Amino acid sequence: SGWRRTFKTRGRRARFASGRRRRAVAMLYADKRALENNLQVSLIRIREKELDFYAKNCTAIGTQAALLSGFAYSSILGMSFSDDVPIGLQLLYTAITAIAMTVELIALFNSTLCAMLGPGLALRGPDGSMHTAVDGMTIEYRICFLFFVLGVLAFFMSALLYAWISFHWPIALSTSLVLVFFCVRSGSHAKRIFLKFELKAEYAVDGRMLEDDLGPPVPGGGGSGHRSQEASRVISSTLESRGGGGRPASWSEGAQR
């Protein structure tokens, strides 16, 4: 009888200890999953800053492009040619001004679509849509800026032709010299500013860090191995600071790819 009681007591103690270990393991796993989710949210917030940066750039380009396209449209409607103006000069002026207007309208249209659809995809799309939106806007806002610059150059040429159509040659020559001077100075100032704030591809940093967030390797960006090591280092330090004592299997597999 005493032996049976001892056996039952030991069995209850073993089952209690086993249940306590299972609960401890489940709590530890839940803490690690919560930490993983918090880290993912923090990384998404970093990418949101990039998205906001590109959206603001597109909005700024669209605003200035709308202003210049309105000027070009007014130049077409308000221009009246006299009989002594050669037909070739009239055709050239009209074509250059129309090109300035349409190119700026393309910049306006593209930048508006990027500012609308990019954040919409990041906000309402499936998993990974934030990275798709940011990577897409990184390319598209540069294309919008290229159209904007082409429109500015066409606008300068339109003003130059207007001077030769509307004024006598001494006034037209002086106006042309001023326009050419300021066009060249604007280009030199733009080059100086670009060189001052130039960011080379090998030093560019984006918000992607975890292996699950990695798309195709960025040229000169150090490759996925560098970012995997960085992700592993950040996760390990975070777990150590919170007493996690290890990493989930998904993190270990991601860091070793």
VMD Tcl script that draws the C-alpha trace (Angstrom):
set ca {
  {0.00 0.00 0.00}
  {2.81 2.42 0.92}
  {4.66 1.54 -2.28}
  {1.55 2.31 -4.37}
  {1.06 5.70 -2.70}
  {4.70 6.54 -3.34}
  {4.39 5.54 -7.00}
  {1.20 7.64 -7.49}
  {2.81 10.64 -5.79}
  {5.85 10.45 -8.04}
  {3.63 10.09 -11.11}
  {1.63 13.19 -10.19}
  {4.83 15.14 -9.63}
  {6.24 14.04 -12.99}
  {3.04 15.01 -14.83}
  {2.98 18.38 -13.04}
  {6.63 19.05 -13.95}
  {6.03 18.02 -17.58}
  {2.98 20.28 -17.85}
  {4.90 23.17 -16.34}
  {7.73 22.70 -18.85}
  {5.26 22.65 -21.75}
  {3.62 25.86 -20.52}
  {7.05 27.50 -20.16}
  {8.02 26.47 -23.70}
  {4.70 27.76 -25.07}
  {5.13 31.10 -23.27}
  {8.71 31.45 -24.52}
  {7.62 30.73 -28.09}
  {4.78 33.25 -27.79}
  {7.21 35.89 -26.51}
  {9.55 35.25 -29.42}
  {6.71 35.45 -31.95}
  {5.55 38.72 -30.40}
  {9.09 40.08 -30.61}
  {9.31 39.02 -34.26}
  {6.03 40.78 -35.07}
  {7.15 43.96 -33.29}
  {10.39 43.96 -35.25}
  {8.52 43.50 -38.52}
  {6.27 46.45 -37.66}
  {9.34 48.59 -36.92}
  {10.87 47.70 -40.29}
  {7.62 48.57 -42.07}
  {7.67 51.98 -40.37}
  {11.17 52.56 -41.74}
  {10.00 51.74 -45.26}
  {7.00 54.03 -44.73}
  {9.43 56.93 -44.33}
  {10.93 56.07 -47.71}
  {7.47 55.90 -49.26}
  {6.55 59.28 -47.82}
  {9.81 60.75 -49.15}
  {9.12 59.61 -52.72}
  {5.45 60.63 -52.53}
  {6.43 64.17 -51.49}
  {8.96 64.34 -54.34}
  {6.28 63.33 -56.84}
  {3.89 65.91 -55.44}
  {6.51 68.66 -55.74}
  {7.30 67.70 -59.34}
  {3.62 67.62 -60.24}
  {2.99 71.08 -58.80}
  {5.79 72.74 -60.77}
  {4.96 70.80 -63.93}
  {1.35 72.03 -63.78}
  {2.58 75.62 -63.52}
  {4.91 75.35 -66.52}
  {2.35 73.50 -68.66}
  {-0.13 76.33 -67.99}
  {2.44 78.90 -69.13}
  {3.11 76.93 -72.30}
  {-0.60 76.61 -73.04}
  {-1.05 80.37 -72.65}
  {1.89 80.97 -74.99}
  {0.22 78.90 -77.70}
  {-3.19 80.56 -77.38}
  {-1.94 84.11 -76.94}
  {0.57 84.12 -79.79}
  {-0.34 85.90 -83.03}
  {2.11 85.90 -85.92}
  {2.62 88.82 -88.27}
  {2.86 88.34 -92.03}
  {6.62 88.92 -92.16}
  {7.43 86.00 -89.83}
  {8.69 82.98 -91.82}
  {6.42 79.99 -91.77}
  {9.28 77.76 -90.63}
  {9.86 79.92 -87.56}
  {6.14 79.87 -86.77}
  {6.06 76.10 -87.07}
  {9.17 75.67 -84.92}
  {7.83 77.95 -82.18}
  {4.46 76.20 -82.09}
  {6.03 72.74 -82.05}
  {8.56 73.55 -79.29}
  {5.88 75.19 -77.13}
  {3.52 72.24 -77.63}
  {6.34 69.86 -76.69}
  {6.99 71.86 -73.52}
  {3.31 71.71 -72.59}
  {2.84 67.99 -73.31}
  {6.07 66.90 -71.61}
  {5.14 68.81 -68.48}
  {1.66 67.29 -68.62}
  {3.25 63.83 -68.79}
  {5.33 64.68 -65.72}
  {2.20 65.96 -63.97}
  {0.16 62.89 -64.87}
  {2.86 60.39 -63.90}
  {3.68 62.09 -60.61}
  {0.01 62.30 -59.67}
  {-0.49 58.60 -60.36}
  {2.61 57.70 -58.33}
  {1.53 59.85 -55.38}
  {-1.93 58.22 -55.45}
  {-1.31 54.57 -56.35}
  {1.99 53.96 -54.58}
  {0.78 54.64 -51.04}
  {-2.50 52.90 -51.90}
  {-0.66 49.70 -52.82}
  {1.48 49.86 -49.69}
  {-1.57 50.44 -47.48}
  {-4.09 48.00 -48.95}
  {-1.99 45.39 -50.75}
  {-0.96 41.90 -49.57}
  {2.21 41.07 -47.66}
  {5.27 42.58 -49.31}
  {3.31 45.38 -51.00}
  {5.22 48.03 -49.06}
  {8.50 46.93 -50.62}
  {6.93 46.71 -54.09}
  {5.50 50.23 -53.75}
  {8.75 51.77 -52.51}
  {10.88 50.06 -55.17}
  {8.46 51.14 -57.89}
  {8.33 54.76 -56.76}
  {12.13 54.85 -56.55}
  {12.21 54.39 -60.32}
  {9.06 56.27 -61.31}
  {9.85 59.51 -59.53}
  {13.17 59.72 -61.40}
  {11.30 59.28 -64.68}
  {8.91 62.07 -63.67}
  {11.86 64.31 -62.88}
  {13.42 63.56 -66.28}
  {10.22 64.64 -68.08}
  {10.11 67.76 -65.93}
  {13.67 68.74 -66.88}
  {12.94 68.14 -70.58}
  {9.90 70.40 -70.29}
  {12.00 73.15 -68.69}
  {14.52 73.00 -71.54}
  {11.72 73.16 -74.11}
  {10.26 76.14 -72.25}
  {13.60 77.97 -72.52}
  {13.74 77.27 -76.25}
  {10.17 78.52 -76.66}
  {11.03 81.79 -74.93}
  {14.07 82.14 -77.17}
  {12.00 81.71 -80.32}
  {9.36 84.11 -79.02}
  {12.00 86.81 -78.72}
  {13.03 86.43 -82.38}
  {9.41 86.38 -83.55}
  {8.11 89.37 -81.58}
  {11.08 91.79 -81.34}
  {13.57 93.42 -83.67}
  {16.92 91.71 -83.94}
  {18.87 93.91 -81.43}
  {16.28 93.28 -78.72}
  {15.94 89.63 -79.73}
  {19.72 89.15 -79.60}
  {20.04 90.68 -76.15}
  {17.09 88.64 -74.89}
  {18.59 85.48 -76.36}
  {21.92 86.12 -74.67}
  {20.20 86.59 -71.31}
  {18.16 83.42 -71.74}
  {21.18 81.36 -72.79}
  {23.22 82.74 -69.89}
  {20.60 81.87 -67.31}
  {19.97 78.47 -68.89}
  {23.69 77.64 -68.64}
  {23.87 79.00 -65.09}
  {20.85 76.97 -64.07}
  {22.51 73.84 -65.42}
  {25.76 74.59 -63.58}
  {23.90 75.24 -60.32}
  {21.96 72.00 -60.73}
  {25.21 70.10 -61.35}
  {26.83 71.68 -58.29}
  {23.88 70.76 -56.07}
  {23.74 67.21 -57.43}
  {27.44 66.70 -56.77}
  {27.13 68.11 -53.27}
  {24.31 65.76 -52.30}
  {25.31 62.83 -54.49}
  {24.62 59.41 -52.99}
  {26.50 56.60 -54.70}
  {24.81 53.25 -55.18}
  {27.27 51.36 -52.98}
  {26.48 53.66 -50.04}
  {22.70 53.76 -50.51}
  {20.68 52.22 -47.67}
  {17.05 51.13 -47.86}
  {14.62 49.95 -45.21}
  {14.83 46.23 -46.06}
  {16.81 44.17 -43.58}
  {15.24 40.77 -42.83}
  {15.73 37.98 -45.36}
  {11.96 37.77 -45.89}
  {12.03 41.42 -46.95}
  {14.77 40.93 -49.53}
  {13.95 41.21 -53.19}
  {16.54 41.11 -55.97}
  {19.94 42.33 -54.71}
  {20.48 46.06 -55.10}
  {23.49 46.80 -57.36}
  {26.38 47.82 -55.15}
  {24.25 47.43 -52.04}
  {26.34 44.73 -50.40}
  {24.12 41.78 -51.43}
  {21.64 39.80 -49.40}
  {24.33 38.15 -47.27}
  {25.37 41.46 -45.75}
  {21.79 42.35 -44.86}
  {21.16 38.84 -43.53}
  {24.12 39.21 -41.17}
  {22.83 42.64 -40.17}
  {19.36 41.21 -39.49}
  {20.82 38.35 -37.43}
  {22.90 40.78 -35.42}
  {19.96 43.09 -34.69}
  {17.68 40.19 -33.70}
  {20.29 38.61 -31.45}
  {20.97 41.87 -29.63}
  {17.24 42.48 -29.21}
  {16.66 39.01 -27.79}
  {19.60 39.35 -25.41}
  {18.36 42.72 -24.16}
  {14.92 41.20 -23.48}
  {16.16 37.91 -22.11}
  {14.81 35.83 -24.99}
  {17.73 33.40 -24.90}
  {17.57 32.36 -28.55}
  {15.94 32.81 -31.93}
  {12.97 31.19 -33.60}
  {13.67 28.67 -36.33}
  {12.34 30.98 -39.05}
  {14.95 33.61 -38.15}
  {17.79 31.08 -38.08}
  {16.81 29.73 -41.49}
  {16.49 33.24 -42.91}
  {19.90 34.34 -41.63}
  {21.63 31.26 -43.07}
  {20.26 31.59 -46.64}
}
mol new
graphics top color blue
foreach p $ca { graphics top sphere $p radius 0.5 }
foreach p [lrange $ca 0 end-1] q [lrange $ca 1 end] { graphics top cylinder $p $q radius 0.2 }
display resetview
